[in-house]
Amino acid sequence: MTDYRLDRGDTGVQTIAALRRRLGPRLPAVLVTAEREPFLAVEAQRLDAALLEKPVAEADLRATLLRLLEKRRLRGRAAAE
């Protein structure tokens, strides 16, 4: 999980891409932002990452993380078959 706006002009999109290059493309990701720009939804979809807008409710975060982990588990199962 990463915020969209990071220090020194970096973005969460860059962070997710870098982590996936290092740890593998199946790494679940959540992009969190206070911005309401349509391009962020496009970027999140392109990355296959969840997008949550601030303020993030605990229940929304929990549901999102569970959904991403289940998606990863199912992909792993399908790859093993």
mmCIF file of the N, C-alpha and C atoms, coordinates in Angstrom:
data_MODEL
# 
_entry.id   MODEL 
# 
loop_
_atom_site.group_PDB 
_atom_site.id 
_atom_site.type_symbol 
_atom_site.label_atom_id 
_atom_site.label_alt_id 
_atom_site.label_comp_id 
_atom_site.label_asym_id 
_atom_site.label_entity_id 
_atom_site.label_seq_id 
_atom_site.pdbx_PDB_ins_code 
_atom_site.Cartn_x 
_atom_site.Cartn_y 
_atom_site.Cartn_z 
_atom_site.occupancy 
_atom_site.B_iso_or_equiv 
_atom_site.pdbx_formal_charge 
_atom_site.auth_seq_id 
_atom_site.auth_comp_id 
_atom_site.auth_asym_id 
_atom_site.auth_atom_id 
_atom_site.pdbx_PDB_model_num 
ATOM 1   N N  . MET A 1 1  ? 0.854   -1.161  0.000   1.00 0.00 ? 1  MET A N  1 
ATOM 2   C CA . MET A 1 1  ? 0.000   0.000   0.000   1.00 0.00 ? 1  MET A CA 1 
ATOM 3   C C  . MET A 1 1  ? 0.900   1.224   0.000   1.00 0.00 ? 1  MET A C  1 
ATOM 4   N N  . THR A 1 2  ? 0.547   2.161   -0.852  1.00 0.00 ? 2  THR A N  1 
ATOM 5   C CA . THR A 1 2  ? 1.322   3.385   -0.952  1.00 0.00 ? 2  THR A CA 1 
ATOM 6   C C  . THR A 1 2  ? 0.417   4.566   -1.258  1.00 0.00 ? 2  THR A C  1 
ATOM 7   N N  . ASP A 1 3  ? 0.820   5.704   -0.771  1.00 0.00 ? 3  ASP A N  1 
ATOM 8   C CA . ASP A 1 3  ? 0.129   6.934   -1.125  1.00 0.00 ? 3  ASP A CA 1 
ATOM 9   C C  . ASP A 1 3  ? 0.515   7.286   -2.562  1.00 0.00 ? 3  ASP A C  1 
ATOM 10  N N  . TYR A 1 4  ? -0.311  8.057   -3.240  1.00 0.00 ? 4  TYR A N  1 
ATOM 11  C CA . TYR A 1 4  ? 0.030   8.467   -4.595  1.00 0.00 ? 4  TYR A CA 1 
ATOM 12  C C  . TYR A 1 4  ? 1.157   9.497   -4.580  1.00 0.00 ? 4  TYR A C  1 
ATOM 13  N N  . ARG A 1 5  ? 1.018   10.545  -3.786  1.00 0.00 ? 5  ARG A N  1 
ATOM 14  C CA . ARG A 1 5  ? 2.025   11.611  -3.723  1.00 0.00 ? 5  ARG A CA 1 
ATOM 15  C C  . ARG A 1 5  ? 3.077   11.270  -2.678  1.00 0.00 ? 5  ARG A C  1 
ATOM 16  N N  . LEU A 1 6  ? 4.321   11.153  -3.135  1.00 0.00 ? 6  LEU A N  1 
ATOM 17  C CA . LEU A 1 6  ? 5.427   10.839  -2.244  1.00 0.00 ? 6  LEU A CA 1 
ATOM 18  C C  . LEU A 1 6  ? 6.449   11.974  -2.270  1.00 0.00 ? 6  LEU A C  1 
ATOM 19  N N  . ASP A 1 7  ? 7.472   11.849  -1.493  1.00 0.00 ? 7  ASP A N  1 
ATOM 20  C CA . ASP A 1 7  ? 8.517   12.876  -1.431  1.00 0.00 ? 7  ASP A CA 1 
ATOM 21  C C  . ASP A 1 7  ? 9.266   13.004  -2.753  1.00 0.00 ? 7  ASP A C  1 
ATOM 22  N N  . ARG A 1 8  ? 9.857   14.163  -2.962  1.00 0.00 ? 8  ARG A N  1 
ATOM 23  C CA . ARG A 1 8  ? 10.726  14.454  -4.106  1.00 0.00 ? 8  ARG A CA 1 
ATOM 24  C C  . ARG A 1 8  ? 10.047  14.228  -5.454  1.00 0.00 ? 8  ARG A C  1 
ATOM 25  N N  . GLY A 1 9  ? 8.737   14.353  -5.498  1.00 0.00 ? 9  GLY A N  1 
ATOM 26  C CA . GLY A 1 9  ? 8.020   14.208  -6.763  1.00 0.00 ? 9  GLY A CA 1 
ATOM 27  C C  . GLY A 1 9  ? 7.757   12.783  -7.184  1.00 0.00 ? 9  GLY A C  1 
ATOM 28  N N  . ASP A 1 10 ? 8.154   11.823  -6.376  1.00 0.00 ? 10 ASP A N  1 
ATOM 29  C CA . ASP A 1 10 ? 7.875   10.422  -6.688  1.00 0.00 ? 10 ASP A CA 1 
ATOM 30  C C  . ASP A 1 10 ? 6.396   10.143  -6.491  1.00 0.00 ? 10 ASP A C  1 
ATOM 31  N N  . THR A 1 11 ? 5.924   9.074   -7.108  1.00 0.00 ? 11 THR A N  1 
ATOM 32  C CA . THR A 1 11 ? 4.520   8.688   -6.960  1.00 0.00 ? 11 THR A CA 1 
ATOM 33  C C  . THR A 1 11 ? 4.400   7.235   -6.527  1.00 0.00 ? 11 THR A C  1 
ATOM 34  N N  . GLY A 1 12 ? 3.244   6.919   -5.998  1.00 0.00 ? 12 GLY A N  1 
ATOM 35  C CA . GLY A 1 12 ? 2.949   5.539   -5.627  1.00 0.00 ? 12 GLY A CA 1 
ATOM 36  C C  . GLY A 1 12 ? 2.917   4.621   -6.835  1.00 0.00 ? 12 GLY A C  1 
ATOM 37  N N  . VAL A 1 13 ? 2.563   5.160   -7.994  1.00 0.00 ? 13 VAL A N  1 
ATOM 38  C CA . VAL A 1 13 ? 2.568   4.366   -9.233  1.00 0.00 ? 13 VAL A CA 1 
ATOM 39  C C  . VAL A 1 13 ? 3.993   3.874   -9.501  1.00 0.00 ? 13 VAL A C  1 
ATOM 40  N N  . GLN A 1 14 ? 4.955   4.758   -9.364  1.00 0.00 ? 14 GLN A N  1 
ATOM 41  C CA . GLN A 1 14 ? 6.357   4.370   -9.555  1.00 0.00 ? 14 GLN A CA 1 
ATOM 42  C C  . GLN A 1 14 ? 6.792   3.340   -8.520  1.00 0.00 ? 14 GLN A C  1 
ATOM 43  N N  . THR A 1 15 ? 6.343   3.530   -7.289  1.00 0.00 ? 15 THR A N  1 
ATOM 44  C CA . THR A 1 15 ? 6.709   2.619   -6.211  1.00 0.00 ? 15 THR A CA 1 
ATOM 45  C C  . THR A 1 15 ? 6.166   1.217   -6.461  1.00 0.00 ? 15 THR A C  1 
ATOM 46  N N  . ILE A 1 16 ? 4.902   1.130   -6.849  1.00 0.00 ? 16 ILE A N  1 
ATOM 47  C CA . ILE A 1 16 ? 4.303   -0.176  -7.132  1.00 0.00 ? 16 ILE A CA 1 
ATOM 48  C C  . ILE A 1 16 ? 5.046   -0.865  -8.277  1.00 0.00 ? 16 ILE A C  1 
ATOM 49  N N  . ALA A 1 17 ? 5.320   -0.132  -9.334  1.00 0.00 ? 17 ALA A N  1 
ATOM 50  C CA . ALA A 1 17 ? 6.036   -0.711  -10.478 1.00 0.00 ? 17 ALA A CA 1 
ATOM 51  C C  . ALA A 1 17 ? 7.419   -1.218  -10.066 1.00 0.00 ? 17 ALA A C  1 
ATOM 52  N N  . ALA A 1 18 ? 8.136   -0.430  -9.262  1.00 0.00 ? 18 ALA A N  1 
ATOM 53  C CA . ALA A 1 18 ? 9.475   -0.832  -8.822  1.00 0.00 ? 18 ALA A CA 1 
ATOM 54  C C  . ALA A 1 18 ? 9.417   -2.069  -7.926  1.00 0.00 ? 18 ALA A C  1 
ATOM 55  N N  . LEU A 1 19 ? 8.477   -2.098  -7.000  1.00 0.00 ? 19 LEU A N  1 
ATOM 56  C CA . LEU A 1 19 ? 8.348   -3.264  -6.122  1.00 0.00 ? 19 LEU A CA 1 
ATOM 57  C C  . LEU A 1 19 ? 7.990   -4.515  -6.903  1.00 0.00 ? 19 LEU A C  1 
ATOM 58  N N  . ARG A 1 20 ? 7.143   -4.382  -7.886  1.00 0.00 ? 20 ARG A N  1 
ATOM 59  C CA . ARG A 1 20 ? 6.778   -5.560  -8.686  1.00 0.00 ? 20 ARG A CA 1 
ATOM 60  C C  . ARG A 1 20 ? 7.922   -6.044  -9.563  1.00 0.00 ? 20 ARG A C  1 
ATOM 61  N N  . ARG A 1 21 ? 8.746   -5.123  -10.041 1.00 0.00 ? 21 ARG A N  1 
ATOM 62  C CA . ARG A 1 21 ? 9.936   -5.562  -10.792 1.00 0.00 ? 21 ARG A CA 1 
ATOM 63  C C  . ARG A 1 21 ? 10.850  -6.383  -9.886  1.00 0.00 ? 21 ARG A C  1 
ATOM 64  N N  . ARG A 1 22 ? 10.914  -5.978  -8.645  1.00 0.00 ? 22 ARG A N  1 
ATOM 65  C CA . ARG A 1 22 ? 11.802  -6.632  -7.685  1.00 0.00 ? 22 ARG A CA 1 
ATOM 66  C C  . ARG A 1 22 ? 11.207  -7.897  -7.079  1.00 0.00 ? 22 ARG A C  1 
ATOM 67  N N  . LEU A 1 23 ? 9.906   -7.851  -6.750  1.00 0.00 ? 23 LEU A N  1 
ATOM 68  C CA . LEU A 1 23 ? 9.287   -8.944  -5.997  1.00 0.00 ? 23 LEU A CA 1 
ATOM 69  C C  . LEU A 1 23 ? 8.334   -9.814  -6.808  1.00 0.00 ? 23 LEU A C  1 
ATOM 70  N N  . GLY A 1 24 ? 8.057   -9.406  -8.024  1.00 0.00 ? 24 GLY A N  1 
ATOM 71  C CA . GLY A 1 24 ? 7.189   -10.196 -8.885  1.00 0.00 ? 24 GLY A CA 1 
ATOM 72  C C  . GLY A 1 24 ? 5.864   -9.509  -9.163  1.00 0.00 ? 24 GLY A C  1 
ATOM 73  N N  . PRO A 1 25 ? 5.298   -9.801  -10.305 1.00 0.00 ? 25 PRO A N  1 
ATOM 74  C CA . PRO A 1 25 ? 4.091   -9.116  -10.759 1.00 0.00 ? 25 PRO A CA 1 
ATOM 75  C C  . PRO A 1 25 ? 2.828   -9.450  -9.973  1.00 0.00 ? 25 PRO A C  1 
ATOM 76  N N  . ARG A 1 26 ? 2.861   -10.504 -9.185  1.00 0.00 ? 26 ARG A N  1 
ATOM 77  C CA . ARG A 1 26 ? 1.670   -10.889 -8.416  1.00 0.00 ? 26 ARG A CA 1 
ATOM 78  C C  . ARG A 1 26 ? 1.544   -10.141 -7.092  1.00 0.00 ? 26 ARG A C  1 
ATOM 79  N N  . LEU A 1 27 ? 2.475   -9.267  -6.792  1.00 0.00 ? 27 LEU A N  1 
ATOM 80  C CA . LEU A 1 27 ? 2.432   -8.522  -5.539  1.00 0.00 ? 27 LEU A CA 1 
ATOM 81  C C  . LEU A 1 27 ? 1.163   -7.667  -5.485  1.00 0.00 ? 27 LEU A C  1 
ATOM 82  N N  . PRO A 1 28 ? 0.291   -7.904  -4.510  1.00 0.00 ? 28 PRO A N  1 
ATOM 83  C CA . PRO A 1 28 ? -0.921  -7.083  -4.395  1.00 0.00 ? 28 PRO A CA 1 
ATOM 84  C C  . PRO A 1 28 ? -0.543  -5.634  -4.079  1.00 0.00 ? 28 PRO A C  1 
ATOM 85  N N  . ALA A 1 29 ? -1.325  -4.704  -4.599  1.00 0.00 ? 29 ALA A N  1 
ATOM 86  C CA . ALA A 1 29 ? -1.003  -3.292  -4.394  1.00 0.00 ? 29 ALA A CA 1 
ATOM 87  C C  . ALA A 1 29 ? -2.261  -2.464  -4.199  1.00 0.00 ? 29 ALA A C  1 
ATOM 88  N N  . VAL A 1 30 ? -2.131  -1.462  -3.336  1.00 0.00 ? 30 VAL A N  1 
ATOM 89  C CA . VAL A 1 30 ? -3.204  -0.506  -3.090  1.00 0.00 ? 30 VAL A CA 1 
ATOM 90  C C  . VAL A 1 30 ? -2.613  0.892   -3.222  1.00 0.00 ? 30 VAL A C  1 
ATOM 91  N N  . LEU A 1 31 ? -3.249  1.704   -4.027  1.00 0.00 ? 31 LEU A N  1 
ATOM 92  C CA . LEU A 1 31 ? -2.853  3.089   -4.204  1.00 0.00 ? 31 LEU A CA 1 
ATOM 93  C C  . LEU A 1 31 ? -3.858  3.954   -3.454  1.00 0.00 ? 31 LEU A C  1 
ATOM 94  N N  . VAL A 1 32 ? -3.362  4.772   -2.528  1.00 0.00 ? 32 VAL A N  1 
ATOM 95  C CA . VAL A 1 32 ? -4.224  5.611   -1.694  1.00 0.00 ? 32 VAL A CA 1 
ATOM 96  C C  . VAL A 1 32 ? -3.986  7.067   -2.077  1.00 0.00 ? 32 VAL A C  1 
ATOM 97  N N  . THR A 1 33 ? -5.069  7.833   -2.195  1.00 0.00 ? 33 THR A N  1 
ATOM 98  C CA . THR A 1 33 ? -4.914  9.222   -2.595  1.00 0.00 ? 33 THR A CA 1 
ATOM 99  C C  . THR A 1 33 ? -6.055  10.094  -2.091  1.00 0.00 ? 33 THR A C  1 
ATOM 100 N N  . ALA A 1 34 ? -5.753  11.348  -1.915  1.00 0.00 ? 34 ALA A N  1 
ATOM 101 C CA . ALA A 1 34 ? -6.784  12.339  -1.604  1.00 0.00 ? 34 ALA A CA 1 
ATOM 102 C C  . ALA A 1 34 ? -7.242  13.033  -2.886  1.00 0.00 ? 34 ALA A C  1 
ATOM 103 N N  . GLU A 1 35 ? -6.532  12.780  -3.967  1.00 0.00 ? 35 GLU A N  1 
ATOM 104 C CA . GLU A 1 35 ? -6.858  13.404  -5.250  1.00 0.00 ? 35 GLU A CA 1 
ATOM 105 C C  . GLU A 1 35 ? -8.020  12.668  -5.913  1.00 0.00 ? 35 GLU A C  1 
ATOM 106 N N  . ARG A 1 36 ? -8.799  13.395  -6.659  1.00 0.00 ? 36 ARG A N  1 
ATOM 107 C CA . ARG A 1 36 ? -9.971  12.812  -7.337  1.00 0.00 ? 36 ARG A CA 1 
ATOM 108 C C  . ARG A 1 36 ? -9.835  12.898  -8.850  1.00 0.00 ? 36 ARG A C  1 
ATOM 109 N N  . GLU A 1 37 ? -8.620  12.786  -9.325  1.00 0.00 ? 37 GLU A N  1 
ATOM 110 C CA . GLU A 1 37 ? -8.360  12.900  -10.757 1.00 0.00 ? 37 GLU A CA 1 
ATOM 111 C C  . GLU A 1 37 ? -8.655  11.580  -11.464 1.00 0.00 ? 37 GLU A C  1 
ATOM 112 N N  . PRO A 1 38 ? -9.377  11.625  -12.592 1.00 0.00 ? 38 PRO A N  1 
ATOM 113 C CA . PRO A 1 38 ? -9.729  10.393  -13.314 1.00 0.00 ? 38 PRO A CA 1 
ATOM 114 C C  . PRO A 1 38 ? -8.522  9.571   -13.760 1.00 0.00 ? 38 PRO A C  1 
ATOM 115 N N  . PHE A 1 39 ? -7.402  10.226  -14.049 1.00 0.00 ? 39 PHE A N  1 
ATOM 116 C CA . PHE A 1 39 ? -6.246  9.471   -14.518 1.00 0.00 ? 39 PHE A CA 1 
ATOM 117 C C  . PHE A 1 39 ? -5.732  8.503   -13.458 1.00 0.00 ? 39 PHE A C  1 
ATOM 118 N N  . LEU A 1 40 ? -6.006  8.766   -12.189 1.00 0.00 ? 40 LEU A N  1 
ATOM 119 C CA . LEU A 1 40 ? -5.544  7.853   -11.141 1.00 0.00 ? 40 LEU A CA 1 
ATOM 120 C C  . LEU A 1 40 ? -6.255  6.513   -11.208 1.00 0.00 ? 40 LEU A C  1 
ATOM 121 N N  . ALA A 1 41 ? -7.534  6.529   -11.525 1.00 0.00 ? 41 ALA A N  1 
ATOM 122 C CA . ALA A 1 41 ? -8.268  5.266   -11.697 1.00 0.00 ? 41 ALA A CA 1 
ATOM 123 C C  . ALA A 1 41 ? -7.699  4.484   -12.880 1.00 0.00 ? 41 ALA A C  1 
ATOM 124 N N  . VAL A 1 42 ? -7.340  5.192   -13.942 1.00 0.00 ? 42 VAL A N  1 
ATOM 125 C CA . VAL A 1 42 ? -6.750  4.551   -15.116 1.00 0.00 ? 42 VAL A CA 1 
ATOM 126 C C  . VAL A 1 42 ? -5.398  3.941   -14.761 1.00 0.00 ? 42 VAL A C  1 
ATOM 127 N N  . GLU A 1 43 ? -4.579  4.689   -14.037 1.00 0.00 ? 43 GLU A N  1 
ATOM 128 C CA . GLU A 1 43 ? -3.262  4.189   -13.620 1.00 0.00 ? 43 GLU A CA 1 
ATOM 129 C C  . GLU A 1 43 ? -3.391  2.972   -12.704 1.00 0.00 ? 43 GLU A C  1 
ATOM 130 N N  . ALA A 1 44 ? -4.312  3.033   -11.759 1.00 0.00 ? 44 ALA A N  1 
ATOM 131 C CA . ALA A 1 44 ? -4.519  1.900   -10.849 1.00 0.00 ? 44 ALA A CA 1 
ATOM 132 C C  . ALA A 1 44 ? -4.963  0.675   -11.630 1.00 0.00 ? 44 ALA A C  1 
ATOM 133 N N  . GLN A 1 45 ? -5.865  0.875   -12.572 1.00 0.00 ? 45 GLN A N  1 
ATOM 134 C CA . GLN A 1 45 ? -6.336  -0.260  -13.379 1.00 0.00 ? 45 GLN A CA 1 
ATOM 135 C C  . GLN A 1 45 ? -5.193  -0.826  -14.224 1.00 0.00 ? 45 GLN A C  1 
ATOM 136 N N  . ARG A 1 46 ? -4.395  0.043   -14.806 1.00 0.00 ? 46 ARG A N  1 
ATOM 137 C CA . ARG A 1 46 ? -3.255  -0.399  -15.612 1.00 0.00 ? 46 ARG A CA 1 
ATOM 138 C C  . ARG A 1 46 ? -2.287  -1.239  -14.782 1.00 0.00 ? 46 ARG A C  1 
ATOM 139 N N  . LEU A 1 47 ? -2.130  -0.874  -13.527 1.00 0.00 ? 47 LEU A N  1 
ATOM 140 C CA . LEU A 1 47 ? -1.239  -1.601  -12.621 1.00 0.00 ? 47 LEU A CA 1 
ATOM 141 C C  . LEU A 1 47 ? -1.901  -2.816  -11.972 1.00 0.00 ? 47 LEU A C  1 
ATOM 142 N N  . ASP A 1 48 ? -3.193  -2.979  -12.203 1.00 0.00 ? 48 ASP A N  1 
ATOM 143 C CA . ASP A 1 48 ? -3.967  -4.008  -11.504 1.00 0.00 ? 48 ASP A CA 1 
ATOM 144 C C  . ASP A 1 48 ? -3.839  -3.812  -9.995  1.00 0.00 ? 48 ASP A C  1 
ATOM 145 N N  . ALA A 1 49 ? -3.992  -2.549  -9.581  1.00 0.00 ? 49 ALA A N  1 
ATOM 146 C CA . ALA A 1 49 ? -3.919  -2.183  -8.169  1.00 0.00 ? 49 ALA A CA 1 
ATOM 147 C C  . ALA A 1 49 ? -5.260  -1.617  -7.737  1.00 0.00 ? 49 ALA A C  1 
ATOM 148 N N  . ALA A 1 50 ? -5.584  -1.795  -6.486  1.00 0.00 ? 50 ALA A N  1 
ATOM 149 C CA . ALA A 1 50 ? -6.791  -1.189  -5.938  1.00 0.00 ? 50 ALA A CA 1 
ATOM 150 C C  . ALA A 1 50 ? -6.534  0.298   -5.716  1.00 0.00 ? 50 ALA A C  1 
ATOM 151 N N  . LEU A 1 51 ? -7.585  1.090   -5.805  1.00 0.00 ? 51 LEU A N  1 
ATOM 152 C CA . LEU A 1 51 ? -7.490  2.526   -5.571  1.00 0.00 ? 51 LEU A CA 1 
ATOM 153 C C  . LEU A 1 51 ? -8.454  2.894   -4.459  1.00 0.00 ? 51 LEU A C  1 
ATOM 154 N N  . LEU A 1 52 ? -7.932  3.508   -3.408  1.00 0.00 ? 52 LEU A N  1 
ATOM 155 C CA . LEU A 1 52 ? -8.758  3.975   -2.302  1.00 0.00 ? 52 LEU A CA 1 
ATOM 156 C C  . LEU A 1 52 ? -8.564  5.474   -2.146  1.00 0.00 ? 52 LEU A C  1 
ATOM 157 N N  . GLU A 1 53 ? -9.677  6.175   -1.966  1.00 0.00 ? 53 GLU A N  1 
ATOM 158 C CA . GLU A 1 53 ? -9.614  7.620   -1.780  1.00 0.00 ? 53 GLU A CA 1 
ATOM 159 C C  . GLU A 1 53 ? -9.672  7.954   -0.297  1.00 0.00 ? 53 GLU A C  1 
ATOM 160 N N  . LYS A 1 54 ? -8.850  8.930   0.094   1.00 0.00 ? 54 LYS A N  1 
ATOM 161 C CA . LYS A 1 54 ? -8.835  9.390   1.486   1.00 0.00 ? 54 LYS A CA 1 
ATOM 162 C C  . LYS A 1 54 ? -10.062 10.239  1.756   1.00 0.00 ? 54 LYS A C  1 
ATOM 163 N N  . PRO A 1 55 ? -10.562 10.209  2.940   1.00 0.00 ? 55 PRO A N  1 
ATOM 164 C CA . PRO A 1 55 ? -10.116 9.376   4.052   1.00 0.00 ? 55 PRO A CA 1 
ATOM 165 C C  . PRO A 1 55 ? -10.563 7.929   3.841   1.00 0.00 ? 55 PRO A C  1 
ATOM 166 N N  . VAL A 1 56 ? -9.699  7.009   4.175   1.00 0.00 ? 56 VAL A N  1 
ATOM 167 C CA . VAL A 1 56 ? -9.973  5.583   3.989   1.00 0.00 ? 56 VAL A CA 1 
ATOM 168 C C  . VAL A 1 56 ? -10.593 5.028   5.260   1.00 0.00 ? 56 VAL A C  1 
ATOM 169 N N  . ALA A 1 57 ? -11.768 4.454   5.108   1.00 0.00 ? 57 ALA A N  1 
ATOM 170 C CA . ALA A 1 57 ? -12.431 3.814   6.247   1.00 0.00 ? 57 ALA A CA 1 
ATOM 171 C C  . ALA A 1 57 ? -11.760 2.462   6.513   1.00 0.00 ? 57 ALA A C  1 
ATOM 172 N N  . GLU A 1 58 ? -11.637 2.121   7.765   1.00 0.00 ? 58 GLU A N  1 
ATOM 173 C CA . GLU A 1 58 ? -11.004 0.857   8.141   1.00 0.00 ? 58 GLU A CA 1 
ATOM 174 C C  . GLU A 1 58 ? -11.671 -0.332  7.454   1.00 0.00 ? 58 GLU A C  1 
ATOM 175 N N  . ALA A 1 59 ? -12.986 -0.333  7.406   1.00 0.00 ? 59 ALA A N  1 
ATOM 176 C CA . ALA A 1 59 ? -13.711 -1.442  6.777   1.00 0.00 ? 59 ALA A CA 1 
ATOM 177 C C  . ALA A 1 59 ? -13.393 -1.539  5.284   1.00 0.00 ? 59 ALA A C  1 
ATOM 178 N N  . ASP A 1 60 ? -13.255 -0.396  4.606   1.00 0.00 ? 60 ASP A N  1 
ATOM 179 C CA . ASP A 1 60 ? -12.911 -0.402  3.177   1.00 0.00 ? 60 ASP A CA 1 
ATOM 180 C C  . ASP A 1 60 ? -11.505 -0.936  2.952   1.00 0.00 ? 60 ASP A C  1 
ATOM 181 N N  . LEU A 1 61 ? -10.580 -0.524  3.797   1.00 0.00 ? 61 LEU A N  1 
ATOM 182 C CA . LEU A 1 61 ? -9.210  -1.018  3.679   1.00 0.00 ? 61 LEU A CA 1 
ATOM 183 C C  . LEU A 1 61 ? -9.161  -2.521  3.911   1.00 0.00 ? 61 LEU A C  1 
ATOM 184 N N  . ARG A 1 62 ? -9.821  -2.980  4.949   1.00 0.00 ? 62 ARG A N  1 
ATOM 185 C CA . ARG A 1 62 ? -9.833  -4.413  5.256   1.00 0.00 ? 62 ARG A CA 1 
ATOM 186 C C  . ARG A 1 62 ? -10.431 -5.213  4.097   1.00 0.00 ? 62 ARG A C  1 
ATOM 187 N N  . ALA A 1 63 ? -11.559 -4.769  3.569   1.00 0.00 ? 63 ALA A N  1 
ATOM 188 C CA . ALA A 1 63 ? -12.217 -5.468  2.462   1.00 0.00 ? 63 ALA A CA 1 
ATOM 189 C C  . ALA A 1 63 ? -11.328 -5.485  1.215   1.00 0.00 ? 63 ALA A C  1 
ATOM 190 N N  . THR A 1 64 ? -10.674 -4.374  0.952   1.00 0.00 ? 64 THR A N  1 
ATOM 191 C CA . THR A 1 64 ? -9.793  -4.291  -0.210  1.00 0.00 ? 64 THR A CA 1 
ATOM 192 C C  . THR A 1 64 ? -8.619  -5.243  -0.073  1.00 0.00 ? 64 THR A C  1 
ATOM 193 N N  . LEU A 1 65 ? -7.988  -5.262  1.080   1.00 0.00 ? 65 LEU A N  1 
ATOM 194 C CA . LEU A 1 65 ? -6.853  -6.156  1.292   1.00 0.00 ? 65 LEU A CA 1 
ATOM 195 C C  . LEU A 1 65 ? -7.263  -7.624  1.201   1.00 0.00 ? 65 LEU A C  1 
ATOM 196 N N  . LEU A 1 66 ? -8.380  -7.961  1.772   1.00 0.00 ? 66 LEU A N  1 
ATOM 197 C CA . LEU A 1 66 ? -8.862  -9.346  1.682   1.00 0.00 ? 66 LEU A CA 1 
ATOM 198 C C  . LEU A 1 66 ? -9.152  -9.734  0.237   1.00 0.00 ? 66 LEU A C  1 
ATOM 199 N N  . ARG A 1 67 ? -9.757  -8.820  -0.522  1.00 0.00 ? 67 ARG A N  1 
ATOM 200 C CA . ARG A 1 67 ? -10.056 -9.093  -1.931  1.00 0.00 ? 67 ARG A CA 1 
ATOM 201 C C  . ARG A 1 67 ? -8.770  -9.293  -2.731  1.00 0.00 ? 67 ARG A C  1 
ATOM 202 N N  . LEU A 1 68 ? -7.775  -8.456  -2.497  1.00 0.00 ? 68 LEU A N  1 
ATOM 203 C CA . LEU A 1 68 ? -6.511  -8.589  -3.218  1.00 0.00 ? 68 LEU A CA 1 
ATOM 204 C C  . LEU A 1 68 ? -5.782  -9.885  -2.873  1.00 0.00 ? 68 LEU A C  1 
ATOM 205 N N  . LEU A 1 69 ? -5.783  -10.241 -1.614  1.00 0.00 ? 69 LEU A N  1 
ATOM 206 C CA . LEU A 1 69 ? -5.130  -11.484 -1.204  1.00 0.00 ? 69 LEU A CA 1 
ATOM 207 C C  . LEU A 1 69 ? -5.844  -12.709 -1.767  1.00 0.00 ? 69 LEU A C  1 
ATOM 208 N N  . GLU A 1 70 ? -7.153  -12.668 -1.801  1.00 0.00 ? 70 GLU A N  1 
ATOM 209 C CA . GLU A 1 70 ? -7.910  -13.774 -2.391  1.00 0.00 ? 70 GLU A CA 1 
ATOM 210 C C  . GLU A 1 70 ? -7.641  -13.876 -3.891  1.00 0.00 ? 70 GLU A C  1 
ATOM 211 N N  . LYS A 1 71 ? -7.592  -12.762 -4.560  1.00 0.00 ? 71 LYS A N  1 
ATOM 212 C CA . LYS A 1 71 ? -7.287  -12.729 -5.991  1.00 0.00 ? 71 LYS A CA 1 
ATOM 213 C C  . LYS A 1 71 ? -5.905  -13.332 -6.254  1.00 0.00 ? 71 LYS A C  1 
ATOM 214 N N  . ARG A 1 72 ? -4.939  -12.971 -5.427  1.00 0.00 ? 72 ARG A N  1 
ATOM 215 C CA . ARG A 1 72 ? -3.587  -13.513 -5.570  1.00 0.00 ? 72 ARG A CA 1 
ATOM 216 C C  . ARG A 1 72 ? -3.577  -15.016 -5.325  1.00 0.00 ? 72 ARG A C  1 
ATOM 217 N N  . ARG A 1 73 ? -4.311  -15.451 -4.303  1.00 0.00 ? 73 ARG A N  1 
ATOM 218 C CA . ARG A 1 73 ? -4.368  -16.880 -3.998  1.00 0.00 ? 73 ARG A CA 1 
ATOM 219 C C  . ARG A 1 73 ? -4.965  -17.662 -5.161  1.00 0.00 ? 73 ARG A C  1 
ATOM 220 N N  . LEU A 1 74 ? -6.036  -17.140 -5.739  1.00 0.00 ? 74 LEU A N  1 
ATOM 221 C CA . LEU A 1 74 ? -6.683  -17.818 -6.864  1.00 0.00 ? 74 LEU A CA 1 
ATOM 222 C C  . LEU A 1 74 ? -5.786  -17.864 -8.096  1.00 0.00 ? 74 LEU A C  1 
ATOM 223 N N  . ARG A 1 75 ? -5.057  -16.785 -8.333  1.00 0.00 ? 75 ARG A N  1 
ATOM 224 C CA . ARG A 1 75 ? -4.120  -16.769 -9.463  1.00 0.00 ? 75 ARG A CA 1 
ATOM 225 C C  . ARG A 1 75 ? -3.016  -17.800 -9.243  1.00 0.00 ? 75 ARG A C  1 
ATOM 226 N N  . GLY A 1 76 ? -2.533  -17.897 -8.012  1.00 0.00 ? 76 GLY A N  1 
ATOM 227 C CA . GLY A 1 76 ? -1.496  -18.881 -7.713  1.00 0.00 ? 76 GLY A CA 1 
ATOM 228 C C  . GLY A 1 76 ? -1.986  -20.296 -7.887  1.00 0.00 ? 76 GLY A C  1 
ATOM 229 N N  . ARG A 1 77 ? -3.219  -20.529 -7.483  1.00 0.00 ? 77 ARG A N  1 
ATOM 230 C CA . ARG A 1 77 ? -3.808  -21.867 -7.645  1.00 0.00 ? 77 ARG A CA 1 
ATOM 231 C C  . ARG A 1 77 ? -3.955  -22.205 -9.116  1.00 0.00 ? 77 ARG A C  1 
ATOM 232 N N  . ALA A 1 78 ? -4.436  -21.250 -9.915  1.00 0.00 ? 78 ALA A N  1 
ATOM 233 C CA . ALA A 1 78 ? -4.626  -21.481 -11.355 1.00 0.00 ? 78 ALA A CA 1 
ATOM 234 C C  . ALA A 1 78 ? -3.284  -21.745 -12.045 1.00 0.00 ? 78 ALA A C  1 
ATOM 235 N N  . ALA A 1 79 ? -2.243  -21.042 -11.626 1.00 0.00 ? 79 ALA A N  1 
ATOM 236 C CA . ALA A 1 79 ? -0.918  -21.226 -12.220 1.00 0.00 ? 79 ALA A CA 1 
ATOM 237 C C  . ALA A 1 79 ? -0.338  -22.587 -11.878 1.00 0.00 ? 79 ALA A C  1 
ATOM 238 N N  . ALA A 1 80 ? -0.690  -23.123 -10.712 1.00 0.00 ? 80 ALA A N  1 
ATOM 239 C CA . ALA A 1 80 ? -0.161  -24.411 -10.275 1.00 0.00 ? 80 ALA A CA 1 
ATOM 240 C C  . ALA A 1 80 ? -0.857  -25.581 -10.965 1.00 0.00 ? 80 ALA A C  1 
ATOM 241 N N  . GLU A 1 81 ? -2.045  -25.341 -11.492 1.00 0.00 ? 81 GLU A N  1 
ATOM 242 C CA . GLU A 1 81 ? -2.804  -26.448 -12.125 1.00 0.00 ? 81 GLU A CA 1 
ATOM 243 C C  . GLU A 1 81 ? -2.407  -26.686 -13.540 1.00 0.00 ? 81 GLU A C  1 
# 
